[in-house]
Amino acid sequence: MEIELNGAPHRLDDGHTLAQLISALELSGKAVAVAVNRQVVPAQLWPQRVLQSADRVDVVRAIGGG
C-alpha cells in the first residue's frame, strides 16, 4: 500500500502500524510528534494505530537549540 509521508509517497506492507513505521524510520525513542490525516496521535497509541492506504502521515522531530 502507499501512504503520504511528510508530503511524499511512501510504500508500506498492508497492516503496518504507526509504531512499525517510526521504527523503520529509525526514530524510535526520539522526540517526535506524529499526525495521521492531520490528527495528532499520542505515542502510546502508535502500536495499535494501523495505517491505511492513502493516509497522510506527518512526522515532526523536535530539535533543541538556542
Residue pairs with C-beta under 8 A, 6 or more apart in sequence:
1 11
1 12
1 13
1 14
1 16
1 51
1 52
1 53
2 9
2 10
2 11
2 12
2 53
2 54
3 9
3 10
3 12
3 51
3 52
3 53
3 54
3 55
3 56
3 57
4 10
4 54
4 55
4 56
4 57
5 21
5 57
5 59
6 57
6 58
6 59
10 57
12 21
12 51
15 50
16 50
16 51
17 46
17 47
17 48
17 49
17 50
17 51
18 34
18 36
18 41
18 45
18 46
18 47
18 49
18 51
18 57
19 46
19 47
19 49
21 51
21 57
22 28
22 32
22 34
22 46
22 59
25 59
27 59
27 61
30 61
31 61
31 62
32 59
32 60
32 61
32 62
33 40
33 59
33 60
33 62
34 40
34 41
34 43
34 46
34 57
34 58
34 59
34 60
35 41
35 57
35 58
36 49
36 51
36 55
36 56
36 57
37 55
37 56
38 56
38 58
41 49
51 57
